[in-house]
Amino acid sequence: MRYISTRGDAPRLDFGGVLLEGLAADGGLYVPDELPTISASDLADFAALEYHEVAARVLAPFVAPSLSVDDLAPLAQDAYAAFTHSDVVPVSALASGEHLVELFWGPTLSFKDVALQLLGRLFEHELARRGGFMTVVGATSGDTGSAAIEACRDRAGIELVMLHPAGRVTEIQRRQMTTVDSPNIHNVAIDGTFDDCQDLVKALFADRTYRERMKLGAVNSINWARVVAQTVYYVTTAVRLGAPERAVSFCVPTGNFGNVLAGDVARRMGVPIDRLVVATNHNDILARTHRTGEMSISEVRPSTSPAMDIQVSSNFERLLFELGGRRGHALAADMARFRSEDLLALAPEVLAGLRAGFDAGSATEDEVSATIAAVNEADERLIDPHTAVALTVARRDAPTGGWTTPMAVMSTAHPAKFGEAVLGATGCRPELPPALAALADREEHLTALPNDLATLREFVTARCTR
Ligand SMILES: *Cc1c(COP(=O)(O)O)cnc(C)c1O
């Protein structure tokens, strides 16, 4: 398989190249030149397989020829052995009939682990194959940082520098990152905001010579390997809920559009998925785009579902590429206009395609809180605010008479990760799983740095030069 850029001007790469490259050289995102298919008989076979075995089967065509299925299978097995539920991604039913897809049984309790646990192992494998190394530099406002650290810790060939805004992540989130005691993990608390952290990372990458010398790489959600790793749980959930005989719909709490895009990829491959419902919090650029046909930027307002507090959904570009007939140069012009004007009107056929395959809605903070309380009441269980955004939209926006297929709601975080919001909604504080409870006593490892590029660069050079 070869990969092409959504903006039509970057070299075609194989999987190994796309994995290490992240963003394409023309500013676009890599997508496969052609999607493999999953047949009804594949789906029937999958019912008898373990999660890691389905992962190896689904992902094999995407990683060839860089990796063979014999290379991939043990990496998938090892990645998903790190999950504390034997089903890896279990599916449970609510009293009101929806199904929750529990994506939070990985080491850091958010859905980011599902892709990143595999990604860390793929990086290590590809670097060993090439005899190379890489310096991963990232910025986090919470979930991504700890998931990336857990994925890369102690892996050969990788140094990881993770920036977070000092004093602006929760204590649990900070401790999840800083209590990792591994020589290749470097936590940096920047005296500034999350945007300052992101700007520092961008500035570091902007220097081509430095980027090349340090082999800078990224783990953010524009990496194709993350998207494709996420298609697997759409497949396993569909099979569990009746595929291939019966179709399934999904409602997905959305920030950067990586999770729901994976559902669209699974659907294009032939998995019987009916509706994909895009659910946002009050930062609702995607729901507004779906409603009005215009993508327009507005201020980010903090919410109780911070992993979805975004201005622009970077992976949405991959969907625009598909819906626009895969015309890279035209999309490059559109994205340039969007950058300069903060506004993009979707072409009529693109908007029609969006509405044909997706529904979209946004949930207010009051609705989220009410949904957490309602589930606690009816099911005696606690759900996190990101999950509650999706469940709110799945319930409120159901067609008259209800969804015609089973509705699977993506549950993207363990409630204990967002304990304050859950406590506020229900009066109950979710219990920390043992792995998290132990963090309180561990030593923290972090370096405080000013919001200054030269200082950061000196730090990265000193810690990561080989
Ligand atoms: C990252 C994240 C999301 C949003 O996922 P996208 O792929 O960015 O749409 C939702 N919920 C949680 C808990 C997350 O960490």
The ligand as an SDF file (V2000), in Angstrom:
LIG
                    3D

 15 15  0  0  0  0  0  0  0  0999 V2000
   -8.9950   12.8730   22.4970 C   0  0  0  0  0  0  0  0  0  0  0  0
  -10.2830   12.6040   23.1590 C   0  0  0  0  0  0  0  0  0  0  0  0
  -11.5260   12.8000   22.4970 C   0  0  0  0  0  0  0  0  0  0  0  0
  -11.6150   13.3560   21.0910 C   0  0  0  0  0  0  0  0  0  0  0  0
  -11.1410   12.4740   20.1320 O   0  0  0  0  0  0  0  0  0  0  0  0
  -10.7940   12.9780   18.6390 P   0  0  0  0  0  0  0  0  0  0  0  0
  -10.1710   11.8200   17.9860 O   0  0  0  0  0  0  0  0  0  0  0  0
   -9.8370   14.1280   18.8290 O   0  0  0  0  0  0  0  0  0  0  0  0
  -12.0590   13.4040   18.0270 O   0  0  0  0  0  0  0  0  0  0  0  0
  -12.6780   12.4650   23.1750 C   0  0  0  0  0  0  0  0  0  0  0  0
  -12.6530   12.0120   24.4380 N   0  0  0  0  0  0  0  0  0  0  0  0
  -11.4900   11.8280   25.1110 C   0  0  0  0  0  0  0  0  0  0  0  0
  -11.5340   11.3530   26.5120 C   0  0  0  0  0  0  0  0  0  0  0  0
  -10.2730   12.1090   24.4980 C   0  0  0  0  0  0  0  0  0  0  0  0
   -9.1180   11.9370   25.1790 O   0  0  0  0  0  0  0  0  0  0  0  0
  1  2  1  0
  2  3  1  0
  2 14  2  0
  3  4  1  0
  3 10  2  0
  4  5  1  0
  5  6  1  0
  6  7  2  0
  6  8  1  0
  6  9  1  0
 10 11  1  0
 11 12  2  0
 12 13  1  0
 12 14  1  0
 14 15  1  0
M  END
$$$$
